[in-house]
Amino acid sequence: MRISELETPAILIDLDIMDRNLKRVADYARANDLIVKPHTKTHKIPALARRQMELGAAGVTVAKVGEAEVMLEANPPELYVAYPVIGRSKIERLIAVARKTRVTVGLDSLFAARQLSDAARAAQVSLRILAEVDAGMGRVGVSPGEELISLGRQISNLPWLELQGITFYPGHIQTTGDEAFTTQLKELATLVQTITTDWKRAGLPLHIVSGGSTPTLFQSHQIRGMTEIRPGTYIFNDRNTWAIGACSYEDCAASILTTVVSTARPNQIIVDGGTKTFSSDRQAASSEVSFGYIIEAPEAVLSKMNEEHGYIDLRGRETALSVGDRIRIIPNHICAAMNLHEQVYGIRGSEVVETWRVAGRGKLQ
């Protein structure tokens, strides 16, 4: 099938770029003795998780139990659930997953740990646990120091839970290459060193120090003591990853194919994709209201969206675009966009060579 035969809107994945992104990270991790457990929140497709593991990933990371259930199709040797699992029903489903592959869970409360321990004991299935520490984002994770050590000790005393170490997410470190990024990275490195030293001094097991993100991906070797990384967006990248300097335009594998449906208003065209196609994420590192980068008209701006309409402001420039023409737009946030589409298309040149169902979309529970 040719791209021109696709219905729009449709997410296109340039396979040459995607494969280059995957290989680059695999090579980097191998050269720096880092384990990769990529976060599948971006692609949500078991076939792509398998491709990541074929290149050396040790398993995959998910946020929700529903995603873990979907990713069993990829036959991962390990699933890391980087999210506290709370509630009887969810834990019962997680135990069912743990009967099929090794499961590690990150958590930041004794409440969550006790629920997991009780369920694991009843099912006679052990779970591996990482204690989550707040590395600066202020979202989840206990404070470094005595609070983290106390949590680790409490987890280590619970039956059927195997404490493996520490996990953190440096999501507060975004714009790369500037002085603030360098400072924050040094602060993170110092924090991790302090945390791991205190943890070892307390006699707690430290087999895993799990962290990383796409913005900090290629500086991961500077965080001494970190053993594994969990990047997600890197497989495709997006406009925001590009905007903060974590990739280049040439590294953006995903775009959304749209059709021009109206040119009735001066200096404006309307495409058949709005918030239900792109999500409403704003552009990072910019005060301009813009929801994507228009490949065929870089100086135009996707400035407004309704549910099904995308407003492209031509900024007073003439354009050859007419009703029926197709344009590709790199979304600001590809993870959110993927969650809105039932299937996506892998392309090489003008040909569609793969079609994937987005099996993990909507798996919020």
Secondary structure, DSSP 8 states (H G I E B T S, - for coil): -BGGGS-SSEEEEEHHHHHHHHHHHHHHHHHTT-EE--BTTTT--HHHHHHHHHTT---EEESSHHHHHHHGGG--SEEEE-S---SHHHHHHHHHHHTTSEEEEEE--HHHHHHHHHHHHHHT--EEEEEEB--SS-SSSB-TTHHHHHHHHHHHTSTTEEEEEEE---TT--S-SSHHHHHHHHHHHHHHHHHHHHHHHTT---SEEEE--STTGGGGGGSTT--EE---GGGT--HHHHHTTSS-GGG--EEEEEEEEE--STTEEEES--HHHH-S---TT-SS---EEETT-TTSEEEEE-SS-EEEE-TT------TT-EEEEEES-HHHHHTT-SEEEEEETTEEEEEEE-TTTT---
